[in-house]
């Protein structure tokens, strides 16, 4: 459970290089600036060796963030065509796949007027239909960006952030309907005209996407990536430009606006994230809620406390407080909680209701009773009135750990569950996107008979190598790198040989996906990022936010209480 104080004290550190001892900004500092309180100076050793703010001494008024030149820039001056730093630095023989992966990643780079601006989703020459796999997807670029940042090549990431920011300002329409100003594209494409020698951009905000699905996750990933860039390079100037500040505010305006909601979670349509087809992932899906939480925390760390910024910071704090409470209380499922739900009474009216959402115990699916170990737990897929989606979704749970939406106990329990249910959730190819698969009648109703999402395939219980980087990050954060090593070994036994498929099919993930693209860029980048993080765990700071360890101040009774 969190309260406003907890969130206000969350630490956000601006730099990750372990060899640099630097002062860093944090949310508390940002709030202090907002409230004009003295600030806290933090010395950093390792990115995940975060200290509680309560252990730190207040040293008076510091500059908001230490001067830029005191932050070392790890890869300044490197070009996207150079050898990977990790290869040059290695004292041991790297896995042969690493070099292959870098070559493939570099081949996927997309240029706009001579500048690298992103990576193409897949370069599969054997595939008959290109569909939109020849585009730069915002979500797909994130692991590529992480790989480049970790390798000291921030330019492509900066160009990408600026290009997508520019696209955000386009007027977006579907038929006669105008989309919200803050919507970020799902993907974009660079068209080269060889005759005129010109490059033009084309973006898709959902108006061309199959099913016309809205990319709710794009804006969140954009904010998360902007923080990763800032943290990795120490270059605060990009995030502080009026354009970036406006971009952040526009994204937030879309999800912080008041409406009819009775919950702090964000209401979404099906197919609005990585699972971009109908899969019953509408309402309040875990993936979006976890990304929302993380993006709010990243935005809080980057917003400037000017008049507009301050207003947003206050709204963010209020929302984080409510969202954290809601998710940790109602989305969390472990053996005890399952047993409680199993014994729920229904039709309870009033504030005293225990079964607040009127979940009918008969709606609990049979599989969960065997699946739930005595040790372990996870955030369920979705919670709304009389509806709990008990399915496991890997991305949402990993992001919950990384954003510290999960409490430390919950994070440990998620890792326990992965270990206890290794065969189901990892099998022979990490990692199942969701578990279990929908089958039979339920599949026809929920997916609309989608032939791409048949059981244990694609989004319906398929195994996605890209998720390896998020699993690895979660493993490092929870101090269990051996789990990541085990998963990486599995990937290394096949991924390259199989031509970097997009996904695998089957209960154990043994088969290359029915319609999986080969040379899928995020499968390649996800592997590289996992390797680099294990090799140098300080990279974790780019994608992880520490939990606040500050104790709540004692509540003092006001005079009016005793009067
Ligand atoms: C598929 C995936 C989506 C991804 C896109 C490009 O549509 O479902 O998550 O962004 O391919 O790789």
Boltz pocket constraint, residues with backbone or C-beta under 6 A from the ligand:
constraints:
  - pocket:
      binder: B
      contacts: [[A, 121], [A, 132], [A, 133], [A, 137], [A, 139], [A, 140], [A, 273], [A, 274], [A, 275], [A, 276]]
      max_distance: 6.0
